[in-house]
Amino acid sequence: MIRFLKHTLKTFISPKHTYLKRFKIRPRDVVIDLGANVGEVTDYFLRKGAQVYAYEPNLHAFNVLKKRTQNNKNAVLHQVAVSNYNGHAKLWLHEDHAESEVEFSQGSSLQSEKDNVSEEASDVVVMDIADILSAHTSIKLLKIDIEGGEYDIIDCVLENAGKIDNILLETHGQKHKAFAEKESILQEKIKHSPFKYKIYTDWF
């Protein structure tokens, strides 16, 4: 009961949920959640009646996500990482993952140069962003939080931005020096895109 009350309170006061209210999601809208983690954003959109396609490679986070959405037929879950190719890769774990596999699952990354990952990794399936986007003719919202992987998929996202109403993009160049150059290139690409007005880079 205490855990339930804590979750309920967090849901009502979540700054992410407050941020997301602006997008006016309606039943049957298509939402794609890249880097769904334990499902805070996925759960929010499911409650709005959206059809949510959630992608999360970390097994510990995915198990929480799966349990959280198990009774919702509008949730389509994929335990995969997302990049610009299909195949397999190492998912580098957060340096503090041993303290709490779920809590520190957010820091997992395909990018071994990321400042806060350890030398420990798990093998994961990787799905090409092009295949994900080509499966839909219209996307109400695309959320991207893939811990440095955004730099590998931004070209494809911009190429498909015409059919996406809103793009929430968390970049990691300011937090992690290893991505500084990639961050600069990404920002220039967005600046010169005719769809830049659709892209929200102030996402958490």
C-alpha positions as CSV (number, residue, x, y, z in Angstrom):
1,M,0.0,0.0,0.0
2,I,2.8,2.4,0.9
3,R,4.6,1.7,-2.4
4,F,1.3,2.3,-4.3
5,L,0.7,5.6,-2.6
6,K,4.3,6.7,-3.3
7,H,3.9,5.8,-7.0
8,T,0.5,7.6,-7.2
9,L,1.9,10.7,-5.6
10,K,4.9,10.7,-7.9
11,T,2.6,10.4,-10.9
12,F,0.6,13.5,-9.9
13,I,3.7,15.7,-9.3
14,S,6.0,14.4,-12.0
15,P,7.6,17.3,-13.8
16,K,7.7,15.1,-16.9
17,H,4.0,14.7,-16.8
18,T,3.5,18.4,-16.4
19,Y,5.7,19.0,-19.4
20,L,3.8,16.5,-21.5
21,K,0.4,18.0,-21.0
22,R,1.0,20.6,-23.7
23,F,0.9,18.0,-26.5
24,K,-2.8,17.1,-26.2
25,I,-2.6,13.4,-26.9
26,R,-5.9,11.8,-27.9
27,P,-7.0,8.2,-28.0
28,R,-5.4,6.1,-30.8
29,D,-2.6,8.7,-31.4
30,V,0.6,6.9,-32.1
31,V,3.5,7.6,-29.7
32,I,7.0,6.1,-30.0
33,D,9.0,6.0,-26.8
34,L,12.7,5.4,-27.5
35,G,14.5,4.7,-24.2
36,A,11.3,4.0,-22.3
37,N,13.2,2.8,-19.2
38,V,10.7,1.8,-16.5
39,G,7.8,3.4,-18.4
40,E,7.0,6.7,-16.8
41,V,6.4,8.4,-20.1
42,T,4.8,5.3,-21.7
43,D,2.4,5.0,-18.8
44,Y,1.4,8.7,-19.1
45,F,0.5,8.3,-22.8
46,L,-1.3,5.0,-22.3
47,R,-3.5,6.7,-19.7
48,K,-4.4,9.2,-22.5
49,G,-5.5,6.3,-24.7
50,A,-2.6,6.5,-27.1
51,Q,-1.1,3.5,-28.9
52,V,2.5,3.5,-27.5
53,Y,5.4,1.7,-29.0
54,A,8.1,1.5,-26.3
55,Y,11.7,0.5,-26.9
56,E,14.0,-0.3,-23.9
57,P,17.2,-2.5,-24.0
58,N,18.1,-2.8,-20.3
59,L,16.6,-6.0,-19.0
60,H,16.0,-4.7,-15.5
61,A,14.2,-1.6,-16.7
62,F,12.3,-3.6,-19.3
63,N,10.9,-6.0,-16.7
64,V,9.5,-3.1,-14.7
65,L,8.1,-1.6,-17.9
66,K,6.5,-4.9,-18.9
67,K,4.9,-5.4,-15.5
68,R,3.6,-1.8,-15.4
69,T,1.9,-2.1,-18.8
70,Q,0.9,-5.7,-18.8
71,N,-2.9,-5.1,-18.7
72,N,-2.9,-2.4,-21.4
73,K,-3.5,-3.6,-24.9
74,N,-2.3,-0.3,-26.4
75,A,1.3,-1.0,-25.2
76,V,3.6,-2.6,-27.7
77,L,7.0,-3.3,-26.1
78,H,10.3,-4.1,-27.6
79,Q,13.3,-5.1,-25.5
80,V,15.8,-3.7,-28.0
81,A,18.2,-0.8,-28.3
82,V,17.7,1.7,-31.2
83,S,20.4,2.9,-33.6
84,N,21.0,3.2,-37.3
85,Y,21.4,-0.5,-38.0
86,N,19.9,-3.9,-37.2
87,G,22.1,-6.4,-35.3
88,H,23.6,-6.9,-31.9
89,A,25.7,-4.7,-29.6
90,K,27.1,-4.2,-26.1
91,L,24.9,-2.2,-23.7
92,W,27.4,-0.6,-21.3
93,L,26.0,-0.4,-17.8
94,H,26.1,2.6,-15.5
95,E,29.1,2.7,-13.2
96,D,26.8,2.4,-10.1
97,H,24.5,-0.3,-11.5
98,A,25.5,-2.8,-8.8
99,E,23.9,-0.5,-6.2
100,S,20.5,-0.7,-7.9
101,E,20.1,-2.3,-11.3
102,V,16.7,-0.5,-11.9
103,E,17.6,2.9,-10.5
104,F,20.8,3.2,-12.5
105,S,19.4,1.5,-15.6
106,Q,18.8,5.0,-17.1
107,G,22.5,5.4,-17.6
108,S,22.9,2.3,-19.8
109,S,24.3,3.2,-23.3
110,L,25.6,1.7,-26.5
111,Q,28.3,4.4,-26.4
112,S,31.3,3.0,-24.5
113,E,32.8,6.5,-24.4
114,K,30.0,7.9,-22.2
115,D,31.4,9.3,-19.1
116,N,29.4,7.4,-16.5
117,V,29.4,3.8,-17.8
118,S,31.4,1.0,-16.4
119,E,33.4,-1.7,-18.2
120,E,30.6,-4.1,-17.7
121,A,28.1,-4.7,-20.5
122,S,25.2,-6.9,-21.6
123,D,24.5,-8.1,-25.1
124,V,21.4,-6.6,-26.7
125,V,19.5,-6.7,-29.9
126,V,19.6,-3.4,-31.9
127,M,16.9,-2.2,-34.2
128,D,17.3,0.3,-37.0
129,I,15.4,3.6,-36.5
130,A,14.5,3.5,-40.2
131,D,12.5,0.3,-39.7
132,I,10.7,1.7,-36.7
133,L,9.6,4.9,-38.4
134,S,8.7,3.3,-41.7
135,A,6.1,1.2,-40.0
136,H,4.0,4.3,-39.4
137,T,2.4,6.8,-41.7
138,S,1.6,9.3,-39.0
139,I,3.3,9.7,-35.6
140,K,1.9,12.1,-33.0
141,L,4.9,12.1,-30.8
142,L,8.4,10.7,-30.9
143,K,10.4,10.7,-27.6
144,I,14.1,10.1,-27.8
145,D,16.2,9.5,-24.7
146,I,18.8,6.9,-25.7
147,E,21.9,8.0,-23.8
148,G,24.1,9.2,-26.6
149,G,22.5,7.2,-29.3
150,E,20.6,10.2,-30.6
151,Y,23.6,11.3,-32.6
152,D,23.5,8.1,-34.7
153,I,19.8,8.4,-35.5
154,I,19.2,12.1,-35.9
155,D,19.6,12.0,-39.7
156,C,16.9,9.4,-40.2
157,V,14.6,11.2,-37.7
158,L,15.0,14.5,-39.6
159,E,14.3,12.7,-42.9
160,N,11.1,11.4,-41.5
161,A,10.1,14.5,-39.5
162,G,7.4,15.4,-42.0
163,K,5.1,12.7,-40.6
164,I,6.0,13.3,-37.0
165,D,4.0,16.1,-35.2
166,N,6.3,16.4,-32.1
167,I,9.9,15.2,-31.4
168,L,11.1,15.3,-27.8
169,L,14.9,15.0,-27.8
170,E,17.2,14.7,-24.9
171,T,20.8,15.2,-25.9
172,H,23.8,14.4,-23.8
173,G,26.6,16.6,-25.1
174,Q,26.4,19.1,-22.3
175,K,26.4,16.4,-19.6
176,H,29.2,14.2,-21.2
177,K,32.3,15.8,-22.7
178,A,32.8,12.8,-25.0
179,F,29.8,13.9,-27.0
180,A,30.6,17.6,-27.3
181,E,31.6,17.4,-31.0
182,K,28.6,15.2,-31.9
183,E,26.4,17.6,-30.0
184,S,27.6,20.6,-32.1
185,I,26.9,18.8,-35.3
186,L,23.5,17.6,-34.2
187,Q,22.4,21.2,-33.2
188,E,23.5,22.5,-36.6
189,K,21.5,19.8,-38.3
190,I,18.4,20.8,-36.3
191,K,19.0,24.5,-36.9
192,H,18.9,24.0,-40.7
193,S,16.0,21.6,-40.7
194,P,12.7,22.9,-42.1
195,F,11.1,20.8,-39.2
196,K,13.1,22.4,-36.4
197,Y,9.9,23.9,-35.0
198,K,8.7,20.3,-34.2
199,I,11.8,19.5,-32.1
200,Y,11.9,20.1,-28.4
201,T,15.5,19.8,-27.1
202,D,14.5,21.0,-23.6
203,W,13.2,17.5,-22.8
204,F,14.7,16.1,-19.6
